[in-house]
């Protein structure tokens, strides 16, 4: 794994590129400085939002400010509405460039120092470590108290790095259990109940199965380690020296995981890919399927009578899924930090998150928004929110990249080859430790 670019390197790169960097046509003439700033207001207001008397000072946009926002194509209806409302309120022109959320940090790494990046970006929280280590985003200092008070604690912690809040939470996601109401009227609340149902429902010859998930993908199999006490990294996912994937709880969970091959899903993990199980579920022969909110559209199109419920308990413990948080961030190289912070706040309030849900189906991070009738009356969304409450956000430190392959291989060995769970997990953790050590040299 390549070493994370340091802040010093980013600033050096900025100095060399500022003179020759030019704005792309998509940036509509909005020019960033190409030099990282500390977020201090340019209009005389203190960067911490207070005046000399200790009273809160209202943040205002810099004179002549214009903004560029990066977001995915699917979010354009929501972002365009926010841009117009923000212009109406603050008189600041905002334009959007279509960049997928997962691509933004990599692009910001080069475009930020060059002065051609968006002023406000949005990406999954697990990319935050890379962004912060490279000095690419400013802390959410002006609206820190509001963000912490209004949003889910899980969401707030996910967009916090090394004790500093950077993100403006906007949407959350995790996975849950879809079930075919015509095959199983009442969703099971425990995997022991799933085992009982599978005994009479499974029919391998006719591709009928009680329950499936993407077995070989650690993202979806994480509950079988975490629910009984396992974890990836300690201290909220930020202590790379504390790996909990082979502790007593993880071994207990992996042992239960192994029992499901015999009692629930007698197939090799390679025969239960994401696309295969999705096809069986939409085809009406799979009773239950673990998937995320991104699958709702295709499942609705299939016409099956479905519901969504939290993942059943695992060995008597509530299932703890991985979760993700999407949030706005302010580019540290923006020429207009005040305006950028105001937009990030404006487009992440309770009202904004409810509008995002209405237009795109995004699940709010805001606590009051999740209690709104339009959310509570939606059986599907409500189930995802319930599961999110019992989730762990994926670690955002760069060392998370060293986890996926070793632990995925360990789960495959346990499932397919019947390898002893402790031996398999110990081996995976050793590989993770070695990779982390190599990256630190």
Beta strands, then each sheet from edge to edge (+ up, - down):
strand 1: 66-71
strand 2: 93-98
strand 3: 120-124
strand 4: 137-138
strand 5: 160-161
strand 6: 164-165
strand 7: 168-180
strand 8: 209-212
strand 9: 231-233
strand 10: 239-244
strand 11: 286-292
strand 12: 306-309
strand 13: 321-331
strand 14: 363-364
strand 15: 391-393
sheet 1: 1+ 2+
sheet 2: 3+ 13- 4+
sheet 3: 3+ 13- 7+ 11- 8-
sheet 4: 3+ 13- 15-
sheet 5: 3+ 13- 7+ 12-
sheet 6: 3+ 13- 7+ 14-
sheet 7: 5+ 6-
sheet 8: 9+ 10-
end
